[in-house]
Amino acid sequence: MLVIAGHVTLDPAKRDAALPAAKEMMAETHKEAGCGAYVFSEDLDQPGRFLIFEEWESQEALDAHFKSPHMAKFQQAMGGFGVKEMVVHKYEITSKGPLG
């Protein structure tokens, strides 16, 4: 399993414009084979900063996601949101279970 986690910081004035694009991206990605989770959540302490969390069954599923039409549409839209910073990491997970 792969976990993708990080954040993207947008111009806070563009936040409202970014929300529909992020919601559409999440909805379309949830339909993809191999997607276990795909979430954008707004940082409550930093306006315009969104946290990213994804789970993928395999590298092949993630590669297909990167080639999807909704990814291309979202990346194009991101150009208009005043991206100030993007930090995202990929983690390869060997096991998963309940906490505790």
C-alpha positions, 0 to 999 in steps of 0.5 A, spaced: 500 500 500 502 507 498 500 513 502 501 520 499 501 525 505 502 533 505 499 539 504 498 545 498 498 552 500 494 557 496 493 564 496 487 565 501 483 569 496 483 564 492 480 559 497 473 559 495 474 558 487 479 552 489 473 548 493 469 546 487 475 543 484 478 540 490 471 537 491 470 534 484 477 531 484 475 528 490 469 525 488 472 523 481 478 520 484 474 516 489 471 512 483 478 510 481 480 502 482 485 502 487 483 508 491 482 507 498 482 514 501 483 521 497 482 527 502 483 534 501 482 538 508 483 545 510 488 547 515 484 550 521 490 554 523 492 557 516 487 560 511 488 557 504 492 551 506 489 544 505 492 537 507 492 531 502 491 524 504 491 518 500 491 511 500 493 507 494 493 499 493 499 499 488 504 504 484 500 502 478 493 504 481 497 511 483 500 511 476 493 510 473 490 516 477 496 521 475 494 519 467 486 520 469 482 526 465 480 529 472 487 529 474 489 533 468 483 538 469 485 539 476 492 540 475 490 546 470 485 549 475 491 549 480 494 554 476 489 559 477 489 558 485 496 562 486 499 556 489 505 558 494 507 551 496 506 544 495 509 539 499 507 532 498 511 525 500 509 518 498 510 512 503 510 505 502 506 501 507 508 494 509 502 493 514 496 496 516 492 495 523 488 498 528 491 503 533 493 500 540 
